[in-house]
Amino acid sequence: MLPLETVTALVSFAFVASITPGPNNILLTASGVNFGFARSIPHMLGICAGFMALLLAVGLGVGMILAAVPQLQTALRIAGAAYMLWLAWKVANAAAVGEAAERSQPMTFWEAAAF
């Protein structure tokens, strides 16, 4: 059983991270405005699942594995940089506001979880 101090710290971190205006909250706000609450539910659930997976990975000590194997850390940096470049490409080639509304759709559960 985890000590009460550890549980309190984890719950506090999860709460603050969930209400801080970061990219997920901004994307959810935009999704709610553009597609409505009901169509944004998979996006919300995906964010929750992704956040839980991140906390689980941290809790299981993935950081220690990355520290012990520098090659994994390098691979993660390269994959992260490639993902950021892909996101930049998507933003640079995004449709105009009027055009985007006609053909866009909310993020899926898996897209939001991966984000």
N, C-alpha and C positions, 0 to 999 in steps of 0.2 A: 504494500500500500504506500502511495506517495505521501510525503509529509504535507501537512496543511499549508505550509508556506509555499511549497512548490505548486500545489493545486491553485492557490490564490494567485500566484504570479502568472500561471498559464491562463487562467480565466480572465484576469485583468488584461493581459496582452491580447487575447482573442477578442475581447470586447472593444478595446481601443482600436485595434486594427480593423475591426468590422465597421466602425462608424467614421473613421478618418476619411476625409475626401480624397481618395486615391483613384487610380484609373478604373478599378472595378465599379466604384460607386458612380463615377462620371459616366461610364458606359451604361450602367443600369438606368441612370436618370435619362439619358438619351434614348435608350430602348423603350422606356416607359412612355416618354413623350411621343415617339414615332410609331410605336406598335401597340401601346396599351399594356395594362397590367397582365392580363391573361396570357398574351403572347410572349411576355418577358419572363414568365415563371421558369421555363427551362434554363434561361440565362442565370437567374438567381440561384437555382439549385446547383448549377454547374460551378458557380463561384463558391458556394458553400462546400461542395465536394472537393474542389481544388484546394481550398484553404485547409480543410481537414487533412487532405493528403500531405500538404506541406508541413503541417504541424506534426503529423505522424512520422514523416521522414526525419524531421529534426529530433523528435523524441526517441526514435530508434537509433540515432547516432550516425546518420549519413554524413554529417560534417566531419566526424572523426575518420570515416573511411576516406573522404576527400583529402583530409590532411595527411593521411598515411600513404596515399597513392597520388603523387603529384601529376601523373599522366592523366588521371581522371579529372583533376581540377583544370588542366589545360584543355581537355576535350570539352568540358562544360563551358569554359570561357569561349571557345570557338563556336560551339553550338549556340550560345547566348548571343554572340556577335552576329552570327548568321540570321538568327531570328529577328534581331533588331533591324538588320538591313532589309529583311523581307517586309517587316512592318513599315519601314520608311518607304519602301517601294509601293506598298499598298496605299499609303497616305498620299504619296506624290501622284499616283495614277487614279485617285478616287474621282468619282463623277461629281459634277456640280450639285449643289444642294437640291435643286428642282428635279434633276435627273435621278439622283440617288433615291429619292422617295418612291419613285415609280418601280424600281427593280430591286430594292433592298429587302432584307429580312433580318429578324433578330438573330443573335448568336444562338447556336445550339448548346445543349448541355455540355457536350464534349469540348467544343471550342472554348466555352467559358471556363471549364475545369482546367484545360491546358493553359489558358491565359493566366 
